[in-house]
Amino acid sequence: MDPEDAAIAATIALLLEVSGNPKAGNVDRLHNFEDLKYEHFLASAASAFPSFLRAANGEKIGKCIFEATLSSTKWQKGGNVHFGCFLLLVPLLSGCSGGDMYKIAEIAKNNLMKSDFEDSLYVLRAYHIAKARVMDADALSLKQEETAEKIKKMNLNLYNWMLMAPRENLIAKELVDGFKISIQGAETLLKFSDPNEGIVYLYHKMLSELLDPLVIAKFGMEKAEEVRMLAKKTLEINNFEELDKYLLNKKINPGTIADLTASSIFLAIAEGWRF
């Protein structure tokens, strides 16, 4: 993909992800939270396009994540909407010249490995703007005041910083493992001609296989495992509405699974998925 097409694909991916319905526990075209609405996601997705384009044109990964986050908060009042998505999509955009999705992911990983400590500092600044809920980390946590200074002293790039994240941090795992979950997600989507059907199925498939870090951070490991098992049962009967009602009632939102759904959509589009 050329840079402009890649930026368009990333924007479409965000729009399609939030529009998927029913998407158990998360905002979609029919469900808002009290403080976070469908329209916040639309505004954030549109506002990210310039940063996506710069990333696809080879600008620093960390800087583009920061600029996308800053732009998102400028155009809507919902707060953190797409921080996790930006962490996934911006590196993938940096690999857009690769052609197929496998090469895009490979180049993205290589670019993360070639990043520098300034990229890490930009991501840290983006986190403080987004005020995202994240898992606790033993070392160099996004939440720790001394992390910026340690990143400088250690000359720690994004790739090596993500290597230090807890093993349950699925976004960090994607960045260091070469986007394996997103590639598998894209392969699943390519089997569907109807976008909503494919996105809803993929979201719940990943929810049935993975423990969502946001659920872990908010409710603990036991609740995350319960959600995974419920999603597995829901997938078996192909009825997602009851799980959606249950999670919304309990205010359980598997946000990281939604982020991974967006990166999967992007790779599927890059591979030629059209509808």
N, C-alpha and C positions, 0 to 999 in steps of 0.2 A: 504494500500500500504506500502511496505517496503521503507526505505529512498531513495534508488537508483531509484526505479520505480517512486517515487514521484518527484524527481529532474528531471528525464527524462520527466515526464508528464508536469511539469512546463515549461521546455525548449520547448517542442513541442507546448505548448499553445502559447508561444510568437511567434514562427515561423508561426503557422497557422493564428494567428491574423493579423500579418503584411502582410501575403500573400493573405488574403481575398480581392476579387475584384468583382465589384466596391464597395468601402467602402467610402462613400461620404465625401470628404474633407480631407482625410488622406492619408499618404503614403501607397502604396500597391505594388504588384508585377509589376504594369504597370505605377505607378505614383511616381515621386520623387518631393521633394521641392528643391529649389535652394541650401539650406544649409543642407538638411536632406534627405538621400537616403535610398532606400530599403536595400542596403547592410549594412548600419549602423545598422539597426535593426537585421539583421542576425548575425553580429559580436557580438552585445550586448547580444543577446539571448544565443549564444554559450558560451560567456565568463561568463555568470551568473551561469552556471551549478555547479561549485564547491561551490559557496555560497548557492545555492539551496540545495545541498546535506548536507552542514553543518546545515542549518536550519531544514531540515528533521530529522537530527540526534540530534536535541535538543539544538543547540547553541543559544545564545541570539538573539532575533528577531531584535533588533535595529542594533546589530553588523553585522548581515547577510545582512540587507538592505544596510548598509554602504559599506560593502565589495563588494556586487553585483554592486553598483553604481560606486565604485572605479574601479572595473574590467571592467565595461562597457566603461568607459572613457579611459581606457588603450588601448583597442583594436579597437577603432574607433574614428573618428574625428568629428562626427556629433553633439557632445554635449549631451544634455539630450535626451535620447531615451526611457528609461523604468522606470524612477523614480516612476511614479504612479503605474505601474505594480508591481514593487518590493514591494511597500507599501502594496499591496493586496496579492501577491503570497507568500511572505515570512511567514507571519502569518499562511496562509493556509497550507503551508508546515510543519509548526510546529505541525499541527494537523493531519498529514498524517496517524498516527497509528489508527485513528478513524474508518477506514473501509469505510462506505458509506459517501456521500458528506455532509449529514446533521450532522453527528457526527464530521466530519473533521471541519466544520464551527463552531460547538459548542466548540470543543477543542481549536480552533484558538482564538475564543473570550475569552475563559477562560485564555489562555496564555497571551493575551494582557492585561487582567485585573491583571495578576500576574507579568507583566513586571515592571521595575523600572526606576528611572530617568536616568540611564545610557543608557537605550534603547532610551529614548527620545533624549538624547544628540547625540547619534549615528545617528539618523534620521536627526537631525538638521545639522550635519556635512555632511551627504549625500546630503541634499538639497543644501548646499553651493557648493558642488562639481558639482552637476548636473546643478545648476543654472536654475532650473525649474520655469516656470511661474505659480504662484499660486494666489488664491484669497486673497484679503486683509482680515485680521482678526483684531478685536478690541483689543484682548489681546493675548499675547504670539505668535505673528505672526512669521512665519519662516523668515520674512524679517527684524525683529527688532534685533538690535545688543545686546540688553540687555536680550533677550529671554533665552540664555544659563544660565546666572546667576540666572534668576528667576526660571528656571526649577530645578536647584540645591536647591535653598532656599525652594521651595515648595515641593521638593521631588516628582515631578510630573511624573508619569509613562505615557506610550504611550496611554493607554486607556483613562485616565482622561484628557490628553492633547487633544485628538481627540474630547472628549465631548465638549470642548470649541470652536471648529471650527464653522464657519458660517454654518447655516442649509443647504445652497446650496452646501457645500463641500461634494460631493457624496462619495469620497473615505473615508473621516473621518466618514461619516454616515455608510458606509459598515463595518468599523472596530468596531464601537460601537453597531451596530444593528445585528451583527452576520451574515453578508454577505448575506442578504436577496435578494438583486438584483442579485448577482452572482448565487445564488441557483436557482432563477427563470430563469435566463439565461441558466443555465445548463439543466434545465428541458425542455426548448425549444429546445436546441441543440439535446437532446436525441431522438427527433422526426424525425431527419434528418439522412439519410444514406450518403448523399453527403456532405463532410465537408465545401466546399466553399459555397454551397447553404445555409447551415445552418448558417454559420458565417455571411454571408452578410445579411441574413434575420434578425438574432438576433441583429446585429449592428444597423440596421435601425429601428427595433422595439424599442430598447432602446432609440434611438435618437428621436423617435416619442413620447416617454413617459416622458423623463427626460430633464431637462435643463442642458446643459453641463457647468461645472464650468470654463473650459478653455475658452470657448466662452464668458462667462460672464466676465471673467478677461480681455479679449482682446477687446471685442466689447460692453459689457453692457448687461443688462437683456432683453431689448427689442429685440436685435438681437438674443439672445439665444432662445427667445420665437418664433421668426420668423423661425429659423432653426427647432425647434420642430414641428411647424405646417407644414412646407414644407415636413419634413420627414413623417409626418402622411399621407399627400396626396400622397406622393411617395409610401408608403407602400400599400395604397389602390389600386393603379394601377400596383403594382409590377414592377416598372420601375425605377431603381436606377441611371441610367447613367446621366440623366439630372441634378439631384440634385448633383451628384458628380462633374459635370462640373461647376455648379453654385458656389459651395462652394470652389472649387479649384481656380476659377477665382477671387473670393472675398478674397482668402487666409484665409478662415474660416476652422479651423481644430478642430473638436470635440474630443480632445485627451483623455478626461476622459472616454468618452463612449468606446473608443478603449481599455483603461485599463480595464474597466469592462467586455468587451468582452473577454479579455485574461483570467481573473479570472474565468469567466463562462466556458470557454473552459477547463481550468484545472479541475474544479469540474466535468464536464461532462466526461472527460477522467478518472478521479478517480472513477466515477460511472460505468465505463466499455464501454464508447463510443469508438467505433472503426469503421474504414471505409476502 
